Amino acid sequence: MKKSSLLDGVRDQVLKVPAYTLRAYDAEIKLNQNENPYDFPAELKDEILRRYRERSWSRYPEFVPDSLRERLASFAGWTRDGILVGNGSNELLQASLMILVRDRISVAIPSPTFAVYSLISRVLGGRIVEIPLNADMSYDVDELIARSEETGARLLIICTPNNPTGSVLEDGDLRRILDSFSGYVLLDEAYYEFCGSSGLKYLEKYPRVIITRTFSKAMGMAGLRVGYLMAHPELVTQITKAKLPYSVNQFSLIAAQVALDNLDRFRASVDAILQERGRLREELEKIPGVRVYPTGANFFLFSIPSHPRPVFDYLYDRGVLVRDVSSYPMLSQCLRVSVGTPAEDDRFIATLRAALAETAAAPAGTRGA
Ligand SMILES: Cc1ncc(COP(=O)(O)O)c(C=O)c1O
């Protein structure tokens, strides 16, 4: 009898997808994942624990968390039935793709962007149509429209502000896309609170728009995994079929409620990050050879004159962790840094200056010798 190989039942398209890996770096100053540098306020943590302790842990959470959806509806300005809460926005991106993408369906994705879209689309058998950003990292709107239409893409995914570049799709450009493209448009607004502009106002007129947002960034809850999706209620009914029931645990549901009950606290932390973002940009721009790209998010993409890896290593060796994005298309000279606290950013800037001076002085290949 023929001996079967361990992987011969795995679909071909899955085998072809490179694994998405992220090395678990540990560092004193962590500026690599666009997280909020300000932890969730301690007294609000106490409030979450208090409410959580009162509940029976042996019971499932609500099947549909209506009270949270209600709060989100009034916070965001969209109808409750058009809101789906998930285990991070990643789960909602996955559920949306699951109902739209299958073998040979084209998915249009600007490039470079967040890697999860093409990863999941490819696992589902979809064909990725990559549409490069302009050299200044802005969206090439004419190309987005033309290529999405000519390839018959079922779905166009736009991340705005875009990770890892920070680029924002202007309102008029989004409008132009929605007027021209007949497929679904998924807007990933994970960094929405740092730029304020949203596609939400178009949901009513263009019912093929899906918006995802997260509590991981502005709300400082990356560890608790809560995201939400807004779309036409009929579409939400379909997307819900692809999401696991009870995927958001009781603790995280309570935490999201508490966050929404205390929005002023989070607005203050977003304001502090925005102020620091302005200062960090000025400091980065003072460094010779560094080019900083425009951002609408809580991070910067910047290029340096030499290869980024030795600079990344130099920073990391001194306790400062940024993201080496040089393997992304168009970003071979680039690093990405989250906006930290003023003290963290001071240390980052000083270390980056030293890194650039040292790596420029050292002949190639001598590092670590
Ligand atoms: C653009 C974008 N979308 C989605 C996510 C995932 O966020 P969540 O923590 O809500 O799953 C991230 C996380 O970094 C992101 O950058």
Ligand as a Chemical Component Dictionary entry (heavy atoms), coordinates in Angstrom:
data_LIG
# 
_chem_comp.id                   LIG 
_chem_comp.type                 NON-POLYMER 
_chem_comp.pdbx_formal_charge   0 
_chem_comp.three_letter_code    LIG 
# 
loop_
_chem_comp_atom.comp_id 
_chem_comp_atom.atom_id 
_chem_comp_atom.alt_atom_id 
_chem_comp_atom.type_symbol 
_chem_comp_atom.charge 
_chem_comp_atom.model_Cartn_x 
_chem_comp_atom.model_Cartn_y 
_chem_comp_atom.model_Cartn_z 
_chem_comp_atom.pdbx_ordinal 
LIG C1 C1 C 0 -3.826 47.449 9.497  1  
LIG C2 C2 C 0 -4.096 46.487 10.580 2  
LIG N1 N1 N 0 -5.243 45.814 10.576 3  
LIG C3 C3 C 0 -5.538 44.931 11.537 4  
LIG C4 C4 C 0 -4.648 44.671 12.547 5  
LIG C5 C5 C 0 -5.009 43.635 13.554 6  
LIG O1 O1 O 0 -5.488 44.211 14.661 7  
LIG P1 P1 P 0 -6.246 43.390 15.803 8  
LIG O2 O2 O 0 -5.352 43.465 16.984 9  
LIG O3 O3 O 0 -7.526 44.128 15.967 10 
LIG O4 O4 O 0 -6.467 41.983 15.310 11 
LIG C6 C6 C 0 -3.437 45.348 12.600 12 
LIG C7 C7 C 0 -2.475 45.075 13.672 13 
LIG O5 O5 O 0 -1.383 45.523 13.713 14 
LIG C8 C8 C 0 -3.156 46.273 11.589 15 
LIG O6 O6 O 0 -2.004 46.947 11.556 16 
# 
loop_
_chem_comp_bond.comp_id 
_chem_comp_bond.atom_id_1 
_chem_comp_bond.atom_id_2 
_chem_comp_bond.value_order 
_chem_comp_bond.pdbx_ordinal 
LIG C1 C2 SING 1  
LIG C2 N1 SING 2  
LIG C2 C8 DOUB 3  
LIG N1 C3 DOUB 4  
LIG C3 C4 SING 5  
LIG C4 C5 SING 6  
LIG C4 C6 DOUB 7  
LIG C5 O1 SING 8  
LIG O1 P1 SING 9  
LIG P1 O2 DOUB 10 
LIG P1 O3 SING 11 
LIG P1 O4 SING 12 
LIG C6 C7 SING 13 
LIG C6 C8 SING 14 
LIG C7 O5 DOUB 15 
LIG C8 O6 SING 16 
# 
